[in-house]
Amino acid sequence: PTIQAARAAGLNVLTVGRHGEFLRLKRVEHERHRQRAEVEVDGILHEVDLPLAGDFQIANALVSAGLAISTGTPAAKAMMALEKLKGAPGRLDLVGTTVNGAPVYVDYAHKPDALENVLASVRPFTTGRVIVVFGCGGDRDRGKRPIMGEIATRLADVVIVTDDNPRSEVPETIRAAILAAAPGAVEIGDRRKAIHEAVAMLHAGDTLIVAGKGHEEGQTVGAETLHFSDHEEVRSALQERVA
């Protein structure tokens, strides 16, 4: 409807993606930390080695390339630039890998759609289990808690429900609302412990997503914000496994 409305208004519409008319994604191969894509521009195929994982990353990359090409950048130059892209901090952010090669990502997903997207994004290159650690914030939309619990158990193989930013709410109450729709999920209230235990259970072929806080460096409990970084805890947990 949006594209049709734009065209009806006389605007020049350029579409990109698998069915794009301006840039068409012909093929994509998912790897652990990257994607190899074939993109058609004006009948010419370009091979792109995108150093980012996840379907949404390649979608964003194609939009960026389309903007550049439409404003005069040569297609070949735009495609080469995609190979140097870096992801946004906390957005399917690869923090490290275990000694057996299992990647650990931190992602800011704290809403149902975002959690669903990030879990679906890692499935194509995960040959083992998808493991997710997440919680929901206090004093925020309570209705999303069971929805996110259902999404997590449907799309991940192992679900660990922990605390996010409980704020003024009782943490156990928040977790209970998630767990009500997440049969088989493991409850570990202490976020630090949850992350460390999740890293410890990783085998070759598995992928771990620590979701909800992303780039944040604090955890709000009551009226106090304590220093807490998912990135730091993941790195600490990975280091423990090689010590």
LUMZAVEX-185888 format. One record per residue (C-alpha): residue number from 1; z negated, x negated, y negated. Coordinates in pm, whole numbers. Layout:
<node pos="NUM" z="Z" x="X" y="Y"/>
...
END
This chain:
<node pos="1" z="0" x="0" y="0"/>
<node pos="2" z="-80" x="-280" y="-244"/>
<node pos="3" z="250" x="-459" y="-183"/>
<node pos="4" z="443" x="-134" y="-206"/>
<node pos="5" z="271" x="-45" y="-533"/>
<node pos="6" z="346" x="-389" y="-677"/>
<node pos="7" z="713" x="-363" y="-584"/>
<node pos="8" z="732" x="-10" y="-721"/>
<node pos="9" z="600" x="-148" y="-1049"/>
<node pos="10" z="886" x="-396" y="-1058"/>
<node pos="11" z="677" x="-703" y="-979"/>
<node pos="12" z="818" x="-998" y="-786"/>
<node pos="13" z="619" x="-1000" y="-462"/>
<node pos="14" z="609" x="-1308" y="-240"/>
<node pos="15" z="449" x="-1265" y="102"/>
<node pos="16" z="314" x="-1537" y="329"/>
<node pos="17" z="175" x="-1541" y="682"/>
<node pos="18" z="295" x="-1450" y="1030"/>
<node pos="19" z="518" x="-1179" y="885"/>
<node pos="20" z="570" x="-1341" y="547"/>
<node pos="21" z="907" x="-1336" y="377"/>
<node pos="22" z="843" x="-1631" y="144"/>
<node pos="23" z="641" x="-1853" y="379"/>
<node pos="24" z="636" x="-1758" y="745"/>
<node pos="25" z="388" x="-1897" y="994"/>
<node pos="26" z="604" x="-1945" y="1303"/>
<node pos="27" z="353" x="-2109" y="1532"/>
<node pos="28" z="-3" x="-2240" y="1529"/>
<node pos="29" z="-198" x="-2443" y="1783"/>
<node pos="30" z="-576" x="-2441" y="1749"/>
<node pos="31" z="-768" x="-2760" y="1815"/>
<node pos="32" z="-1136" x="-2838" y="1785"/>
<node pos="33" z="-1144" x="-2938" y="1420"/>
<node pos="34" z="-788" x="-2876" y="1304"/>
<node pos="35" z="-474" x="-2669" y="1347"/>
<node pos="36" z="-113" x="-2770" y="1397"/>
<node pos="37" z="123" x="-2520" y="1238"/>
<node pos="38" z="493" x="-2465" y="1196"/>
<node pos="39" z="583" x="-2299" y="866"/>
<node pos="40" z="928" x="-2176" y="764"/>
<node pos="41" z="1028" x="-2198" y="397"/>
<node pos="42" z="1382" x="-2103" y="293"/>
<node pos="43" z="1503" x="-2145" y="649"/>
<node pos="44" z="1353" x="-2494" y="685"/>
<node pos="45" z="1070" x="-2558" y="932"/>
<node pos="46" z="778" x="-2775" y="825"/>
<node pos="47" z="519" x="-2919" y="1062"/>
<node pos="48" z="169" x="-2907" y="912"/>
<node pos="49" z="-143" x="-3074" y="1050"/>
<node pos="50" z="-419" x="-2876" y="878"/>
<node pos="51" z="-756" x="-3056" y="901"/>
<node pos="52" z="-951" x="-2728" y="900"/>
<node pos="53" z="-1044" x="-2488" y="1179"/>
<node pos="54" z="-1026" x="-2110" y="1165"/>
<node pos="55" z="-758" x="-1848" y="1108"/>
<node pos="56" z="-882" x="-1773" y="757"/>
<node pos="57" z="-837" x="-2139" y="663"/>
<node pos="58" z="-468" x="-2140" y="744"/>
<node pos="59" z="-424" x="-1805" y="569"/>
<node pos="60" z="-583" x="-1947" y="254"/>
<node pos="61" z="-375" x="-2264" y="286"/>
<node pos="62" z="-51" x="-2066" y="302"/>
<node pos="63" z="-144" x="-1868" y="-8"/>
<node pos="64" z="-215" x="-2194" y="-191"/>
<node pos="65" z="115" x="-2344" y="-79"/>
<node pos="66" z="299" x="-2028" y="-178"/>
<node pos="67" z="154" x="-2042" y="-529"/>
<node pos="68" z="252" x="-2407" y="-564"/>
<node pos="69" z="606" x="-2360" y="-435"/>
<node pos="70" z="666" x="-2048" y="-645"/>
<node pos="71" z="577" x="-2245" y="-959"/>
<node pos="72" z="812" x="-2534" y="-887"/>
<node pos="73" z="646" x="-2767" y="-637"/>
<node pos="74" z="891" x="-2883" y="-367"/>
<node pos="75" z="811" x="-2720" y="-34"/>
<node pos="76" z="786" x="-3051" y="152"/>
<node pos="77" z="537" x="-3184" y="-104"/>
<node pos="78" z="326" x="-2868" y="-84"/>
<node pos="79" z="318" x="-2885" y="296"/>
<node pos="80" z="211" x="-3250" y="286"/>
<node pos="81" z="-69" x="-3163" y="45"/>
<node pos="82" z="-210" x="-2913" y="294"/>
<node pos="83" z="-281" x="-3200" y="532"/>
<node pos="84" z="-532" x="-3342" y="282"/>
<node pos="85" z="-730" x="-3024" y="225"/>
<node pos="86" z="-1108" x="-3021" y="251"/>
<node pos="87" z="-1307" x="-2708" y="325"/>
<node pos="88" z="-1558" x="-2551" y="90"/>
<node pos="89" z="-1919" x="-2653" y="160"/>
<node pos="90" z="-2085" x="-2402" y="389"/>
<node pos="91" z="-1762" x="-2227" y="489"/>
<node pos="92" z="-1699" x="-2306" y="856"/>
<node pos="93" z="-1830" x="-2646" y="759"/>
<node pos="94" z="-1822" x="-2899" y="1045"/>
<node pos="95" z="-2153" x="-3082" y="1023"/>
<node pos="96" z="-2115" x="-3290" y="1338"/>
<node pos="97" z="-2060" x="-3296" y="1711"/>
<node pos="98" z="-2280" x="-3364" y="2011"/>
<node pos="99" z="-2224" x="-3669" y="2228"/>
<node pos="100" z="-2021" x="-3446" y="2462"/>
<node pos="101" z="-1797" x="-3333" y="2177"/>
<node pos="102" z="-1935" x="-2985" y="2105"/>
<node pos="103" z="-1892" x="-2905" y="1733"/>
<node pos="104" z="-2162" x="-2755" y="1514"/>
<node pos="105" z="-2055" x="-2555" y="1210"/>
<node pos="106" z="-2257" x="-2414" y="922"/>
<node pos="107" z="-2120" x="-2099" y="763"/>
<node pos="108" z="-2235" x="-1878" y="478"/>
<node pos="109" z="-2149" x="-1557" y="668"/>
<node pos="110" z="-2427" x="-1312" y="583"/>
<node pos="111" z="-2236" x="-984" y="596"/>
<node pos="112" z="-2085" x="-804" y="898"/>
<node pos="113" z="-1719" x="-874" y="819"/>
<node pos="114" z="-1786" x="-1240" y="746"/>
<node pos="115" z="-1982" x="-1289" y="1069"/>
<node pos="116" z="-1709" x="-1118" y="1269"/>
<node pos="117" z="-1440" x="-1333" y="1110"/>
<node pos="118" z="-1615" x="-1665" y="1166"/>
<node pos="119" z="-1700" x="-1590" y="1530"/>
<node pos="120" z="-1344" x="-1477" y="1598"/>
<node pos="121" z="-1208" x="-1788" y="1425"/>
<node pos="122" z="-1373" x="-2035" y="1664"/>
<node pos="123" z="-1289" x="-1852" y="1986"/>
<node pos="124" z="-928" x="-1980" y="2016"/>
<node pos="125" z="-1038" x="-2343" y="2042"/>
<node pos="126" z="-1364" x="-2289" y="2233"/>
<node pos="127" z="-1321" x="-2346" y="2605"/>
<node pos="128" z="-1690" x="-2296" y="2678"/>
<node pos="129" z="-1947" x="-2076" y="2506"/>
<node pos="130" z="-1966" x="-1959" y="2147"/>
<node pos="131" z="-2329" x="-1985" y="2038"/>
<node pos="132" z="-2453" x="-1836" y="1711"/>
<node pos="133" z="-2780" x="-1869" y="1520"/>
<node pos="134" z="-2828" x="-1615" y="1242"/>
<node pos="135" z="-3064" x="-1375" y="1068"/>
<node pos="136" z="-3055" x="-1128" y="780"/>
<node pos="137" z="-3207" x="-1153" y="436"/>
<node pos="138" z="-3503" x="-944" y="329"/>
<node pos="139" z="-3494" x="-696" y="39"/>
<node pos="140" z="-3123" x="-651" y="99"/>
<node pos="141" z="-2900" x="-400" y="279"/>
<node pos="142" z="-3104" x="-294" y="582"/>
<node pos="143" z="-2816" x="-102" y="735"/>
<node pos="144" z="-2618" x="-416" y="813"/>
<node pos="145" z="-2883" x="-562" y="1045"/>
<node pos="146" z="-2798" x="-370" y="1365"/>
<node pos="147" z="-2429" x="-394" y="1280"/>
<node pos="148" z="-2451" x="-773" y="1269"/>
<node pos="149" z="-2654" x="-774" y="1590"/>
<node pos="150" z="-2380" x="-578" y="1765"/>
<node pos="151" z="-2107" x="-805" y="1628"/>
<node pos="152" z="-2291" x="-1119" y="1736"/>
<node pos="153" z="-2349" x="-1004" y="2093"/>
<node pos="154" z="-1992" x="-879" y="2124"/>
<node pos="155" z="-1823" x="-1196" y="1999"/>
<node pos="156" z="-2066" x="-1474" y="2097"/>
<node pos="157" z="-2185" x="-1575" y="2442"/>
<node pos="158" z="-2532" x="-1682" y="2328"/>
<node pos="159" z="-2708" x="-1521" y="2030"/>
<node pos="160" z="-3023" x="-1658" y="1870"/>
<node pos="161" z="-3179" x="-1431" y="1608"/>
<node pos="162" z="-3391" x="-1613" y="1354"/>
<node pos="163" z="-3516" x="-1583" y="996"/>
<node pos="164" z="-3287" x="-1609" y="695"/>
<node pos="165" z="-3456" x="-1543" y="359"/>
<node pos="166" z="-3718" x="-1279" y="446"/>
<node pos="167" z="-3836" x="-1257" y="85"/>
<node pos="168" z="-4104" x="-987" y="56"/>
<node pos="169" z="-4032" x="-826" y="393"/>
<node pos="170" z="-4211" x="-896" y="720"/>
<node pos="171" z="-3978" x="-1135" y="909"/>
<node pos="172" z="-4052" x="-975" y="1246"/>
<node pos="173" z="-3935" x="-638" y="1113"/>
<node pos="174" z="-3601" x="-782" y="1005"/>
<node pos="175" z="-3548" x="-953" y="1339"/>
<node pos="176" z="-3642" x="-637" y="1528"/>
<node pos="177" z="-3373" x="-440" y="1344"/>
<node pos="178" z="-3111" x="-694" y="1449"/>
<node pos="179" z="-3237" x="-720" y="1806"/>
<node pos="180" z="-3228" x="-342" y="1849"/>
<node pos="181" z="-2849" x="-369" y="1868"/>
<node pos="182" z="-2831" x="-712" y="2030"/>
<node pos="183" z="-2920" x="-687" y="2400"/>
<node pos="184" z="-2970" x="-1027" y="2557"/>
<node pos="185" z="-3021" x="-1207" y="2228"/>
<node pos="186" z="-3294" x="-1470" y="2202"/>
<node pos="187" z="-3554" x="-1436" y="1926"/>
<node pos="188" z="-3677" x="-1757" y="1760"/>
<node pos="189" z="-3829" x="-1680" y="1423"/>
<node pos="190" z="-3864" x="-2039" y="1305"/>
<node pos="191" z="-3516" x="-2127" y="1177"/>
<node pos="192" z="-3570" x="-2499" y="1224"/>
<node pos="193" z="-3671" x="-2449" y="1587"/>
<node pos="194" z="-3383" x="-2208" y="1644"/>
<node pos="195" z="-3128" x="-2463" y="1523"/>
<node pos="196" z="-3277" x="-2745" y="1727"/>
<node pos="197" z="-3289" x="-2535" y="2045"/>
<node pos="198" z="-2932" x="-2418" y="1995"/>
<node pos="199" z="-2807" x="-2776" y="1957"/>
<node pos="200" z="-3003" x="-2877" y="2268"/>
<node pos="201" z="-2824" x="-2617" y="2482"/>
<node pos="202" z="-2471" x="-2728" y="2389"/>
<node pos="203" z="-2240" x="-2840" y="2667"/>
<node pos="204" z="-1889" x="-2985" y="2649"/>
<node pos="205" z="-1651" x="-2710" y="2539"/>
<node pos="206" z="-1915" x="-2509" y="2354"/>
<node pos="207" z="-1915" x="-2431" y="1981"/>
<node pos="208" z="-2223" x="-2358" y="1770"/>
<node pos="209" z="-2221" x="-2156" y="1448"/>
<node pos="210" z="-2530" x="-2158" y="1228"/>
<node pos="211" z="-2464" x="-1862" y="1001"/>
<node pos="212" z="-2610" x="-1697" y="696"/>
<node pos="213" z="-2721" x="-1967" y="453"/>
<node pos="214" z="-2427" x="-2203" y="426"/>
<node pos="215" z="-2467" x="-2441" y="134"/>
<node pos="216" z="-2814" x="-2312" y="36"/>
<node pos="217" z="-3099" x="-2562" y="26"/>
<node pos="218" z="-3392" x="-2323" y="18"/>
<node pos="219" z="-3555" x="-2048" y="222"/>
<node pos="220" z="-3730" x="-1771" y="31"/>
<node pos="221" z="-4048" x="-1653" y="203"/>
<node pos="222" z="-4254" x="-1411" y="-2"/>
<node pos="223" z="-4246" x="-1528" y="-361"/>
<node pos="224" z="-4197" x="-1893" y="-265"/>
<node pos="225" z="-3872" x="-2080" y="-206"/>
<node pos="226" z="-3920" x="-2363" y="41"/>
<node pos="227" z="-3680" x="-2651" y="84"/>
<node pos="228" z="-3454" x="-2580" y="379"/>
<node pos="229" z="-3102" x="-2692" y="456"/>
<node pos="230" z="-2905" x="-2585" y="762"/>
<node pos="231" z="-2696" x="-2899" y="721"/>
<node pos="232" z="-3002" x="-3124" y="730"/>
<node pos="233" z="-3149" x="-2950" y="1032"/>
<node pos="234" z="-2823" x="-2966" y="1225"/>
<node pos="235" z="-2790" x="-3337" y="1153"/>
<node pos="236" z="-3152" x="-3391" y="1257"/>
<node pos="237" z="-3102" x="-3198" y="1579"/>
<node pos="238" z="-2785" x="-3390" y="1663"/>
<node pos="239" z="-2963" x="-3719" y="1600"/>
<node pos="240" z="-3243" x="-3618" y="1837"/>
<node pos="241" z="-2989" x="-3576" y="2114"/>
<node pos="242" z="-2873" x="-3938" y="2087"/>
<node pos="243" z="-3214" x="-4096" y="2024"/>
END
